[in-house]
């Protein structure tokens, strides 16, 4: 009878009954020979070594992830100096950087009955803006909002459009005062040139949009759609001579606008203290002390900040929630394509001094909104579609690097110059739309990178969990460039990030995404790419998607990896 030598928890010894076939006598036991013992010992040693290696590699990978030693990538772009992408440093990207200007809906009438809405709110545009991850719609978009006055129905249409596109709104308050109708009568009848009356109209708009119990939501407006709008601006391009101050019948001076802005902001905040009011909505900004200037030679941005700062400090109140201006770097963007391709770098010299000026005059930081941006204003001469697309990708990347909080591309649709996102009554996408679609494949956090921007610009992003890195490449030359990406810290060739070589064909934009998988295979990477049109009138091709590691023809440069 055999015994189980395991006494168990209670110290009892259990008897184990064996069958006759299982019982072994002492004559049946064969002793191990020295050779078999040595063989077993060798197998045991080999298995132990393999297990030890596996444990070491597992521990190494865990320690690399935990310590962050594997969170640096080196990117070598052609002959440019290699760039270090340090994934331990990142800043959240404001989703309102993905914005666009929209206009009143086609078929709707303004309060003065002179101009009807002219933008098609087609299902194609709605789904297209969603695919581009557009999160900000500025309305009613440009000079239309000063030449005409919105009706409550048009504001309601905008609320519906915001809901459909899952976006936040930014509305420009009407600064100019009453507008003449077709018979020459000023509309609305109760709107005068008095500043307080005009400011009150803006306040009433805030009340209608943000208060579900507003007294304006009665009768025919009792069931109007509701979507609060927290972002507002005062007027549109007051530095332009076409915008007349109704109190003086002269173009606005900086001092005039400061006075008006204060009254508007106070009236608007009274109806909703949580809103943010931006100004001065300049047609352009050339730099601190560089203009534009009013008729008296006063720099608009400088004196606006100084005037607002003085008022706030004297009255212990805040009326300014953000700085806003438009950015159209060229009147004629067709004359110097090379200059257009390098113009985005000017923002690196334009924006930091502006932030310093804001801190000095206001005593605090406020967000910056570029509420209209494109290659040139509508009256300008456009570049080619391909050049415009490359410019926009590089310019948006620079705004990203400069941590601009709000930006609104000009425009979504139904304005043909400068190039919009949609044409053909909102039924066809343009090259500019393709660029916006590429942006949607970036991650939610900026990784600052110091790298040369010629001929290829690069911008880096990563997700919140640090498991995905997306790199935006803009090749502004006609030559294919090779890019090498390598993890900086590796142990005997092992890293949680893949190493790969990428080809960026000339005049193209690529978003390359690396996934932290720990594999040395290229299966942890994918790319979305777009080759801009070689000439105007070309068919706007869709984005190309590539899973890295499956490239068959090494000479097929149009396939990134």
C-alpha positions as CSV (number, residue, x, y, z in Angstrom):
1,X,0.0,0.0,0.0
2,X,1.5,3.3,-1.1
3,X,1.2,6.4,1.0
4,X,0.8,10.1,0.0
5,X,3.5,11.9,2.0
6,X,1.6,15.2,1.8
7,X,0.1,15.5,5.2
8,X,-2.3,18.2,4.0
9,X,-3.8,21.0,6.1
10,X,-4.8,18.7,9.0
11,X,-1.7,16.7,9.2
12,X,-3.5,13.5,8.1
13,X,-1.7,11.0,5.9
14,X,-3.9,9.7,3.0
15,X,-3.7,6.2,1.7
16,X,-3.5,5.8,-2.1
17,X,-4.7,2.5,-3.5
18,X,-3.0,1.3,-6.7
19,X,-4.3,-1.2,-9.2
20,X,-2.4,-4.4,-9.8
21,X,-1.2,-3.0,-13.1
22,X,0.2,0.1,-11.3
23,X,2.1,-1.8,-8.7
24,X,5.8,-1.9,-9.4
25,X,8.2,-4.3,-7.7
26,X,11.8,-3.6,-6.9
27,X,13.0,-5.8,-9.8
28,X,11.1,-3.6,-12.2
29,X,13.0,-0.4,-11.3
30,X,15.7,0.4,-13.8
31,X,18.4,2.7,-12.4
32,X,19.5,5.8,-14.4
33,X,22.8,5.5,-16.2
34,X,25.3,8.4,-16.0
35,X,24.6,9.2,-19.7
36,X,20.8,9.5,-19.2
37,X,21.3,11.6,-16.1
38,X,23.6,14.0,-18.1
39,X,21.0,14.2,-20.9
40,X,18.2,15.1,-18.5
41,X,20.3,17.7,-16.9
42,X,21.2,19.2,-20.2
43,X,17.5,19.5,-21.2
44,X,16.7,21.0,-17.9
45,X,19.5,23.5,-18.2
46,X,18.4,24.5,-21.8
47,X,14.8,25.0,-20.7
48,X,15.9,27.1,-17.7
49,X,18.1,29.3,-20.0
50,X,15.2,29.9,-22.4
51,X,12.8,30.7,-19.6
52,X,15.4,33.1,-18.1
53,X,15.7,34.9,-21.5
54,X,12.0,35.2,-21.8
55,X,11.7,36.6,-18.3
56,X,14.6,39.1,-18.9
57,X,13.0,40.3,-22.2
58,X,9.6,40.6,-20.5
59,X,11.1,42.5,-17.6
60,X,13.1,44.7,-20.1
61,X,9.9,45.6,-22.0
62,X,8.0,46.4,-18.9
63,X,10.8,48.5,-17.6
64,X,11.2,50.3,-20.9
65,X,7.5,51.2,-21.0
66,X,7.3,52.1,-17.3
67,X,10.5,54.2,-17.3
68,X,9.8,56.1,-20.5
69,X,13.2,55.2,-21.9
70,X,11.5,53.9,-25.0
71,X,9.6,57.2,-25.6
72,X,12.0,58.9,-28.0
73,X,12.1,58.6,-31.7
74,X,14.7,59.9,-34.1
75,X,13.4,61.1,-37.5
76,X,15.9,61.7,-40.3
77,X,14.3,63.5,-43.3
78,X,16.5,63.3,-46.4
79,X,19.6,65.4,-45.8
80,X,18.0,67.5,-43.1
81,X,19.3,67.3,-39.5
82,X,17.7,64.4,-37.6
83,X,14.9,65.5,-35.3
84,X,14.2,64.1,-31.8
85,X,10.6,63.3,-31.1
86,X,10.4,63.2,-27.3
87,X,7.0,61.5,-26.4
88,X,7.4,62.4,-22.8
89,X,6.6,66.0,-23.7
90,X,3.1,66.7,-25.0
91,X,0.4,69.3,-24.9
92,X,-3.3,68.9,-25.5
93,X,-4.6,70.2,-28.8
94,X,-7.7,72.3,-28.6
95,X,-10.3,70.7,-30.8
96,X,-11.5,74.2,-31.9
97,X,-8.4,74.4,-34.0
98,X,-10.4,72.3,-36.5
99,X,-12.8,75.1,-37.6
100,X,-14.4,76.6,-40.7
101,X,-16.5,79.6,-41.7
102,X,-20.1,78.9,-42.8
103,X,-22.8,81.2,-44.1
104,X,-26.6,81.6,-43.8
105,X,-28.6,78.8,-45.3
106,X,-29.7,79.1,-48.8
107,X,-33.3,80.3,-49.2
108,X,-33.4,82.2,-45.9
109,X,-33.9,86.0,-45.7
110,X,-31.9,88.5,-43.7
111,X,-33.7,91.0,-41.6
112,X,-33.2,93.7,-44.2
113,X,-34.6,91.4,-46.9
114,X,-31.9,92.4,-49.3
115,X,-29.7,89.3,-49.2
116,X,-30.9,85.7,-48.9
117,X,-28.8,83.0,-47.4
118,X,-26.6,81.3,-50.0
119,X,-24.9,78.2,-48.5
120,X,-26.3,74.8,-49.1
121,X,-26.6,72.7,-45.9
122,X,-26.5,69.4,-47.9
123,X,-26.3,66.0,-46.2
124,X,-23.0,65.6,-48.1
125,X,-21.5,68.7,-46.4
126,X,-22.8,67.6,-43.0
127,X,-21.2,64.2,-43.3
128,X,-18.1,65.7,-44.9
129,X,-17.5,68.1,-42.0
130,X,-18.0,65.2,-39.6
131,X,-15.4,63.1,-41.4
132,X,-13.0,66.0,-41.1
133,X,-13.6,66.2,-37.4
134,X,-14.6,69.9,-37.7
135,X,-15.4,71.2,-34.2
136,X,-15.9,74.9,-34.8
137,X,-18.3,76.8,-37.1
138,X,-18.0,80.5,-37.4
139,X,-21.2,82.3,-38.5
140,X,-22.4,84.2,-40.5
141,X,-18.9,84.3,-42.0
142,X,-17.2,87.6,-43.1
143,X,-18.5,90.9,-44.4
144,X,-22.0,89.5,-45.0
145,X,-22.6,89.8,-41.2
146,X,-22.0,93.6,-41.3
147,X,-23.8,94.3,-44.6
148,X,-26.9,92.4,-43.4
149,X,-28.6,91.5,-40.1
150,X,-29.5,87.9,-39.2
151,X,-33.1,86.9,-38.4
152,X,-34.0,84.6,-35.5
153,X,-34.9,82.0,-38.0
154,X,-31.4,82.1,-39.5
155,X,-29.9,81.8,-36.0
156,X,-32.2,78.8,-35.5
157,X,-30.9,77.2,-38.8
158,X,-27.4,77.7,-37.5
159,X,-28.3,75.9,-34.2
160,X,-29.6,72.9,-36.2
161,X,-26.5,72.9,-38.3
162,X,-24.3,72.8,-35.2
163,X,-26.2,69.8,-33.8
164,X,-26.0,68.0,-37.2
165,X,-22.3,68.5,-37.4
166,X,-21.6,68.0,-33.7
167,X,-19.7,71.3,-33.6
168,X,-19.4,74.4,-31.4
169,X,-20.4,77.7,-32.8
170,X,-18.8,81.2,-33.0
171,X,-21.2,84.0,-33.9
172,X,-20.1,87.5,-34.9
173,X,-22.3,90.2,-33.5
174,X,-23.5,92.9,-35.9
175,X,-21.6,96.1,-35.2
176,X,-22.7,98.5,-38.0
177,X,-26.2,99.3,-36.9
178,X,-29.4,99.5,-38.9
179,X,-29.3,98.4,-42.6
180,X,-31.4,99.8,-45.4
181,X,-33.9,97.5,-47.1
182,X,-34.9,97.6,-50.8
183,X,-37.1,100.6,-50.2
184,X,-34.3,102.5,-48.5
185,X,-35.8,102.2,-45.0
186,X,-33.6,101.2,-42.1
187,X,-34.2,97.8,-40.6
188,X,-35.0,96.7,-38.0
189,X,-37.2,99.7,-37.1
190,X,-36.2,99.6,-33.4
191,X,-32.5,99.6,-34.1
192,X,-30.8,103.0,-34.1
193,X,-27.2,104.1,-34.4
194,X,-27.0,104.5,-30.6
195,X,-24.2,102.4,-29.2
196,X,-26.2,101.0,-26.3
197,X,-29.1,100.0,-28.6
198,X,-26.7,98.2,-31.0
199,X,-25.0,96.4,-28.1
200,X,-28.4,95.4,-26.8
201,X,-29.2,93.7,-30.1
202,X,-26.1,91.6,-29.6
203,X,-27.2,90.8,-26.1
204,X,-30.6,89.7,-27.3
205,X,-28.9,87.3,-29.8
206,X,-27.0,85.7,-26.9
207,X,-30.3,85.4,-24.9
208,X,-32.0,83.7,-27.9
209,X,-29.2,81.3,-28.5
210,X,-28.3,80.4,-24.9
211,X,-31.5,80.7,-22.9
212,X,-34.2,78.1,-23.6
213,X,-36.7,80.2,-21.8
214,X,-36.0,83.4,-23.7
215,X,-39.0,85.6,-24.3
216,X,-38.0,85.5,-28.0
217,X,-38.8,81.8,-28.1
218,X,-42.5,82.3,-28.4
219,X,-45.2,82.3,-31.2
220,X,-43.5,81.2,-34.4
221,X,-40.2,80.7,-32.6
222,X,-41.6,78.6,-29.7
223,X,-40.2,75.4,-31.2
224,X,-36.9,76.7,-32.6
225,X,-33.9,74.4,-32.2
226,X,-31.7,75.0,-29.3
227,X,-27.9,74.8,-29.3
228,X,-26.0,77.2,-27.0
229,X,-23.1,79.2,-28.5
230,X,-20.3,80.1,-26.1
231,X,-18.0,81.9,-28.5
232,X,-18.7,85.4,-29.9
233,X,-16.9,88.2,-31.7
234,X,-17.8,91.9,-32.1
235,X,-18.0,93.0,-35.7
236,X,-15.9,92.0,-38.7
237,X,-12.7,93.7,-39.9
238,X,-13.2,97.1,-38.2
239,X,-9.8,98.2,-39.6
240,X,-11.2,98.2,-43.1
241,X,-12.4,101.6,-44.5
242,X,-15.6,99.9,-45.7
243,X,-16.9,99.4,-42.1
244,X,-18.4,102.7,-41.1
245,X,-19.0,103.9,-37.5
246,X,-22.7,105.0,-37.6
247,X,-22.0,107.6,-34.9
248,X,-19.4,109.4,-36.9
249,X,-20.1,108.3,-40.5
250,X,-16.4,107.7,-40.8
251,X,-14.3,104.5,-40.7
252,X,-13.7,103.2,-37.2
253,X,-10.7,104.3,-35.3
254,X,-9.1,102.0,-32.7
255,X,-10.5,104.2,-29.9
256,X,-14.0,104.0,-31.4
257,X,-13.8,100.3,-31.6
258,X,-12.5,99.9,-28.0
259,X,-15.5,101.9,-26.7
260,X,-17.9,99.8,-28.8
261,X,-16.3,96.5,-27.8
262,X,-16.6,97.3,-24.1
263,X,-20.4,98.1,-24.4
264,X,-21.1,95.1,-26.6
265,X,-19.2,92.7,-24.3
266,X,-20.9,93.9,-21.2
267,X,-24.4,93.6,-22.8
268,X,-23.6,90.1,-24.1
269,X,-22.1,88.9,-20.8
270,X,-25.2,90.2,-19.0
271,X,-27.3,87.6,-20.8
272,X,-24.8,84.8,-20.3
273,X,-21.7,85.3,-18.1
274,X,-20.2,82.1,-19.3
275,X,-19.7,83.2,-22.9
276,X,-16.3,84.2,-24.4
277,X,-16.2,87.5,-26.4
278,X,-13.3,87.9,-28.9
279,X,-11.9,91.0,-30.6
280,X,-10.7,93.0,-32.5
281,X,-11.4,90.8,-35.6
282,X,-8.8,92.5,-37.8
283,X,-8.6,91.8,-41.5
284,X,-4.9,90.9,-40.9
285,X,-2.1,91.2,-38.4
286,X,1.4,92.1,-39.5
287,X,3.1,92.0,-36.1
288,X,3.4,94.0,-32.9
289,X,3.9,97.7,-33.9
290,X,3.6,96.7,-37.6
291,X,0.0,97.3,-38.3
292,X,-2.6,97.6,-39.6
293,X,-3.0,101.2,-38.6
294,X,-6.1,103.4,-38.3
295,X,-6.5,106.8,-40.0
296,X,-4.7,108.4,-37.2
297,X,-1.7,106.1,-37.5
298,X,-2.5,104.1,-34.4
299,X,-1.6,100.4,-34.5
300,X,-4.8,98.5,-34.2
301,X,-3.8,95.4,-32.2
302,X,-1.4,97.3,-29.9
303,X,-3.8,100.1,-29.0
304,X,-6.8,97.8,-28.8
305,X,-5.0,95.7,-26.1
306,X,-3.8,98.9,-24.3
307,X,-7.3,100.4,-24.3
308,X,-9.0,97.2,-23.1
309,X,-6.3,96.6,-20.5
310,X,-6.6,100.1,-19.1
311,X,-10.4,99.8,-18.8
312,X,-10.3,96.4,-17.1
313,X,-7.8,97.5,-14.5
314,X,-9.6,100.8,-13.8
315,X,-13.0,99.1,-13.4
316,X,-11.9,95.8,-12.0
317,X,-13.8,93.9,-14.7
318,X,-13.0,91.6,-17.6
319,X,-14.6,92.3,-20.9
320,X,-12.1,90.6,-23.3
321,X,-11.9,86.8,-23.4
322,X,-9.8,86.3,-26.4
323,X,-7.9,87.9,-29.3
324,X,-9.1,87.4,-32.9
325,X,-7.9,88.4,-36.3
326,X,-7.8,87.1,-39.9
327,X,-4.8,85.7,-41.7
328,X,-4.5,86.1,-45.5
329,X,-0.7,86.4,-46.2
330,X,-1.0,87.3,-49.9
331,X,-3.2,89.6,-52.0
332,X,-1.9,87.9,-55.1
333,X,-0.9,84.3,-54.1
334,X,-0.2,83.4,-57.7
335,X,2.8,85.6,-58.2
336,X,5.4,83.9,-56.0
337,X,4.7,80.2,-55.4
338,X,8.1,79.7,-53.6
339,X,7.2,82.6,-51.2
340,X,3.8,81.1,-50.6
341,X,5.4,77.7,-49.6
342,X,7.7,79.4,-47.0
343,X,5.1,81.9,-45.7
344,X,3.8,79.6,-42.8
345,X,7.1,80.1,-41.1
346,X,6.2,83.8,-40.6
347,X,3.7,82.8,-37.9
348,X,6.6,81.6,-35.7
349,X,7.8,85.2,-35.6
350,X,4.3,86.8,-35.5
351,X,2.6,84.9,-32.7
352,X,5.1,84.8,-29.7
353,X,5.5,88.6,-29.6
354,X,1.7,88.9,-29.7
355,X,1.4,86.7,-26.6
356,X,4.0,88.8,-24.8
357,X,2.0,91.9,-25.7
358,X,-1.2,90.3,-24.4
359,X,0.4,89.5,-21.0
360,X,1.9,93.0,-20.7
361,X,-1.3,94.9,-21.5
362,X,-3.9,92.6,-19.9
363,X,-1.8,91.1,-17.1
364,X,-2.9,87.6,-18.1
365,X,-3.0,85.1,-21.0
366,X,-6.0,84.9,-23.2
367,X,-6.6,82.5,-26.2
368,X,-5.9,83.5,-29.7
369,X,-8.5,82.9,-32.5
370,X,-7.6,83.2,-36.2
371,X,-11.2,83.4,-37.4
372,X,-10.5,83.5,-41.1
373,X,-7.5,81.9,-42.7
374,X,-6.6,81.1,-46.3
375,X,-4.0,82.0,-48.9
376,X,-5.5,85.3,-50.0
377,X,-8.8,87.2,-49.4
378,X,-11.6,86.7,-51.9
379,X,-10.6,89.6,-54.0
380,X,-7.1,88.2,-54.5
381,X,-5.7,86.0,-57.1
382,X,-5.5,82.3,-56.1
383,X,-2.5,80.0,-56.4
384,X,-2.9,76.6,-58.0
385,X,-5.1,74.1,-56.1
386,X,-2.0,72.0,-55.3
387,X,0.0,74.9,-54.0
388,X,-3.0,76.0,-51.9
389,X,-3.4,72.5,-50.4
390,X,0.3,72.3,-49.5
391,X,0.3,75.8,-48.0
392,X,-2.8,75.0,-45.8
393,X,-1.3,71.8,-44.5
394,X,2.0,73.5,-43.5
395,X,0.2,76.6,-42.1
396,X,-2.2,74.6,-40.0
397,X,0.8,72.6,-38.7
398,X,2.5,75.8,-37.7
399,X,-0.7,77.0,-35.9
400,X,-0.6,73.6,-34.1
401,X,3.0,74.1,-33.1
402,X,2.2,77.6,-31.9
403,X,-0.6,76.2,-29.8
404,X,-3.3,78.4,-31.3
405,X,-6.6,77.6,-29.6
406,X,-9.1,78.5,-32.3
407,X,-8.9,78.6,-36.1
408,X,-11.6,78.8,-38.8
409,X,-10.7,78.0,-42.4
410,X,-12.3,80.3,-44.9
411,X,-14.6,78.8,-46.0
412,X,-16.8,75.7,-46.1
413,X,-18.7,76.2,-49.4
414,X,-20.4,78.5,-51.9
415,X,-17.5,81.1,-52.0
416,X,-15.2,80.1,-54.9
417,X,-12.3,82.4,-54.0
418,X,-10.2,81.6,-52.0
419,X,-10.7,77.9,-52.4
420,X,-13.4,76.4,-50.1
421,X,-13.8,72.8,-48.9
422,X,-16.8,72.1,-51.1
423,X,-17.9,73.2,-54.6
424,X,-20.7,72.4,-56.9
425,X,-23.5,73.4,-54.6
426,X,-21.9,71.6,-51.8
427,X,-21.7,68.2,-53.6
428,X,-18.0,68.0,-54.4
429,X,-14.9,68.0,-52.2
430,X,-11.8,70.0,-53.0
431,X,-8.1,69.5,-52.4
432,X,-8.5,71.7,-49.3
433,X,-11.0,69.2,-48.0
434,X,-8.5,66.4,-48.5
435,X,-6.1,68.2,-46.3
436,X,-8.7,68.6,-43.5
437,X,-9.4,64.9,-43.8
438,X,-5.8,64.1,-43.2
439,X,-5.8,66.3,-40.1
440,X,-8.6,64.1,-38.7
441,X,-6.1,61.2,-38.5
442,X,-3.8,63.0,-36.1
443,X,-3.8,62.3,-32.4
444,X,-5.1,64.6,-29.7
445,X,-1.8,65.9,-28.2
446,X,1.0,67.9,-29.7
447,X,4.6,66.8,-29.3
448,X,6.8,69.8,-29.9
449,X,9.6,69.1,-32.4
450,X,12.5,71.3,-33.4
451,X,13.2,70.4,-37.0
452,X,14.0,72.2,-40.3
453,X,11.0,72.8,-42.5
454,X,12.6,72.7,-45.9
455,X,11.8,71.0,-48.1
456,X,9.7,68.8,-45.8
457,X,7.8,70.0,-42.8
458,X,7.0,67.6,-39.9
459,X,4.6,67.9,-37.0
460,X,4.1,65.3,-34.3
461,X,1.1,64.2,-32.2
462,X,0.3,61.4,-29.8
463,X,-2.8,60.0,-28.1
464,X,-3.7,60.3,-24.5
465,X,-2.6,56.7,-23.6
466,X,0.8,57.1,-25.3
467,X,0.1,54.1,-27.5
468,X,-0.1,55.9,-30.9
469,X,2.1,58.5,-32.5
470,X,1.0,60.4,-35.7
471,X,3.5,62.3,-37.8
472,X,2.4,64.9,-40.4
473,X,4.8,65.3,-43.3
474,X,4.3,68.0,-45.9
475,X,6.6,67.7,-49.0
476,X,6.7,71.1,-50.6
477,X,9.2,70.1,-53.3
478,X,8.7,68.0,-56.5
479,X,11.3,65.5,-55.3
480,X,10.7,62.3,-53.4
481,X,12.3,62.3,-50.0
482,X,13.3,59.3,-47.9
483,X,12.5,59.4,-44.1
484,X,14.0,57.1,-41.6
485,X,12.3,56.6,-38.2
486,X,14.1,54.8,-35.4
487,X,13.5,54.4,-31.7
488,X,16.3,56.1,-29.8
489,X,16.7,53.6,-27.0
490,X,16.9,49.9,-28.0
491,X,18.2,46.8,-26.3
492,X,19.7,44.3,-28.7
493,X,17.4,45.6,-31.4
494,X,14.2,45.5,-29.3
495,X,11.8,48.4,-28.9
496,X,8.1,48.9,-28.3
497,X,8.0,51.2,-31.4
498,X,8.6,50.0,-34.9
499,X,11.5,51.1,-37.0
500,X,10.7,52.0,-40.6
501,X,11.7,53.8,-43.8
502,X,9.1,56.0,-45.4
503,X,9.1,57.6,-48.9
504,X,7.3,60.9,-49.3
505,X,6.6,61.6,-53.0
506,X,7.0,65.1,-54.3
507,X,4.1,67.6,-53.6
508,X,2.3,65.3,-51.2
509,X,1.1,65.2,-47.6
510,X,1.3,62.1,-45.4
511,X,0.1,61.3,-41.9
512,X,2.1,58.3,-40.6
513,X,0.8,56.6,-37.4
514,X,3.0,54.3,-35.3
515,X,1.3,52.0,-32.8
516,X,3.2,50.9,-29.7
517,X,3.1,47.1,-30.1
518,X,6.6,46.0,-29.1
519,X,6.9,44.2,-32.4
520,X,9.9,44.7,-34.6
521,X,7.6,44.2,-37.6
522,X,6.2,47.1,-39.5
523,X,2.7,45.9,-38.8
524,X,2.6,48.6,-36.1
525,X,2.4,51.4,-38.6
526,X,0.0,52.8,-41.2
527,X,-0.2,55.9,-43.4
528,X,-2.8,58.1,-45.0
529,X,-1.4,60.1,-47.9
530,X,-2.5,62.6,-50.5
531,X,-0.7,63.7,-53.7
532,X,-1.9,67.2,-54.5
533,X,-3.3,68.0,-58.0
534,X,-0.6,68.7,-60.6
535,X,-2.9,71.2,-62.4
536,X,-6.2,72.9,-61.8
537,X,-9.2,71.0,-63.1
538,X,-7.8,67.6,-62.2
539,X,-10.0,65.1,-60.5
540,X,-9.7,65.3,-56.7
541,X,-8.6,61.8,-55.8
542,X,-9.4,60.3,-52.4
543,X,-6.8,59.7,-49.7
544,X,-4.7,56.6,-49.9
545,X,-4.4,54.3,-46.9
546,X,-1.4,52.0,-46.5
547,X,-0.6,49.3,-44.0
548,X,3.2,49.5,-43.6
549,X,5.2,46.4,-44.3
550,X,3.4,45.2,-47.4
551,X,5.2,47.3,-50.0
552,X,6.1,45.1,-52.9
553,X,7.8,47.5,-55.3
554,X,10.6,49.4,-53.6
555,X,10.5,51.9,-56.4
556,X,6.8,52.7,-55.9
557,X,7.4,56.0,-54.1
558,X,3.8,56.9,-54.1
559,X,3.3,54.1,-51.5
560,X,4.8,55.6,-48.3
561,X,5.9,52.4,-46.5
